[in-house]
């Protein structure tokens, strides 16, 4: 049985949750993307063994992709929310009058 969309989303969410749990620990945040890739591959292999899937290499690639995707989704969401909040605080592009004396 090959992974379907539901499996892909499940792996992505599981990896994202594990990385979020590890974030406040003493682990260096620069290592979190690498950890996400390793966890993604591990979860995909575990799911592959559970479903008795024979396409192990494809599943590992999917797990690595899920690790990268979970990291990218987190960074994108964090930066987008931060820029929206900053936009509200600054009046969304409101320019200041700069006069020279």
Buried (B, 14 or more C-beta within 10 A) or exposed (E): EEBEEEBBEBBBEBBBEBBEEBEEEEEEEEEBBEBBBBBBBBBBBBBBEEEEBEEEEBBBBBBBBBBBBBBEBBEEEEEEEEEEEEEEEEEEEEEEEEEEE
